[in-house]
C-alpha cells in the first residue's frame, strides 16, 4: 500500500524503509526547498515537543528539534557553538526563562 509523506526526513530513513522491504521514493531538495522544509520540520518537531506526554518523550522530541536546529545553523554557515554563544549573550543581557515570569500587560 502506498503511503504519501512529502516531508524532509533524516538521512538514513530511506535505508531503514528499504530494510523493512518497502521502496522509498525520494528526491534531493535544492537550497531554497531545503530551507523551507527545515523550517517546516522545526514547527513539526516543536509541536511534537508540546504534545509529548512523558519526560522521555519530551527529551526524544527535543533531540529532534536540536537536530533540525543544527541543520539550519549549518545552512547558515554556523554551528551549534555559534548558536550557544548568541544564546548566552542574550541570556546575560535579557535573562533566561528560569523564573517563570509571565507578562500580563504594561501600563
Secondary structure as the mmCIF struct_conf table of DSSP 4:
data_model
#
loop_
_struct_conf.conf_type_id
_struct_conf.id
_struct_conf.beg_label_comp_id
_struct_conf.beg_label_asym_id
_struct_conf.beg_label_seq_id
_struct_conf.end_label_comp_id
_struct_conf.end_label_asym_id
_struct_conf.end_label_seq_id
BEND BEND1 UNK A 7 UNK A 7
TURN_TY1_P TURN_TY1_P1 UNK A 11 UNK A 12
HELX_RH_AL_P HELX_RH_AL_P1 UNK A 13 UNK A 19
TURN_TY1_P TURN_TY1_P2 UNK A 20 UNK A 21
HELX_RH_AL_P HELX_RH_AL_P2 UNK A 31 UNK A 51
BEND BEND2 UNK A 54 UNK A 54
HELX_RH_AL_P HELX_RH_AL_P3 UNK A 55 UNK A 75
TURN_TY1_P TURN_TY1_P3 UNK A 76 UNK A 77
HELX_RH_AL_P HELX_RH_AL_P4 UNK A 80 UNK A 94
BEND BEND3 UNK A 97 UNK A 97
TURN_TY1_P TURN_TY1_P4 UNK A 98 UNK A 99
#
